[in-house]
Amino acid sequence: MIFNPNIEIGKIISNDEIMRIFKCGNMGGMRRSKANGVLVLISDQTKKFYKDNWKDNILYYTGMGKKGDQVLKGNQNLTLYESNKNGVEIHLFEVLKKKEYTYRGIAHLAAEPFMENQKNFEGEMRSVWIFPLELEKKRVCVLNDSKRNEINIELDNLLIDKELNEGSFDIQPFSGYQGTPKAKKEAVKQNTYTIYYRDKKVALNALAHAEYKCEVDKNHKLFIRKNANIFYTEPHHLVPMEYSDQFDVSLDIEENIISLCSHCHNEIHYGRDRFRLIKDLYEMRAKLLKSVGIDITLEELNQMYK
């Protein structure tokens, strides 16, 4: 399960906002939200009796329980202990200044939890659980900016139409997928929006590889382009270009571009049944995407189309 809190990593929010967004309690360092399937962790550096420490990008997080030896059963220590297999998402906040909660993102257990001795708030030694946590390197943050999304959809649609409609175009055969990650090109600013470079040659390669047919169904009825003797299909980036900043490699690569008829292209953006198309196309392309460094789950991809 992926829960999207719509919080930018590094943003500072209040305790009341954490309660409202995650539907969890307002006290303690471990706050379970069964409604959203998450466990919110608060690493409060202003409280001296919990010794949470970062080392080599790992947070050694102290379990819950102020008095006596900490235990796993009967509290959220067990939830965190089993979080790599129980499906509960871990969302981490840090408090560096009282009443200011900085969102660090989704975390997971980086190693087996272990026990060590620490002093409690009364200075007495006791055994506590330590949970080594690592932040997710890639996190799908859903972009709720409809204008930015519309700009990127329009750029996809216009990618090759202008070239083809202005006159003759030398259609070259495409030798096939290379399976090699491609470096990203620098984005440009358009007013207040970030726009990512698209290469028309890459788009045409992808359409040629699909034989200018719709990859949802090759039997979909198509028409011939006005100024080129090929069927009209539209290039669609399966992992949308507007999410480029969440990947270390280029999304503008043949393995990520689908050839779609006009109907399917509109349905994947605006249709009620778009997730059926996304599932079919993802299953068709998952291995190819991974081969070029685009490592994404179906759940993460679905989030991008909500």
Buried (B, 14 or more C-beta within 10 A) or exposed (E): EBBEBEBEBEEBBEBEBBBEBBBBEEEBBBBBBEEBBBBBBBBBBEBEEBBBEEEEEBBBBBBBBEEEEBBBEEBBBBBBBBBEEEEBBBBBBBBEEEEBBBBBBBBBBBEEBEEEEBEBEEEEEBEBBBBBBBBBEEEBBBBEEEEBBEBBBEBBBBBBBEBBEEEEBEBEEBEEBEEEBBEBEEBEEEEEBBBBBBBBEBBBBBBBBBEBBBBBEEEBEBEEBEBBEBBBBBBBBBBBBBBBEBBEBBBBBBBBBBBBBBEBBBBBBEEEEBBEBBEEBBEEBBEBBEBBBBBBEEEBBBBBBE
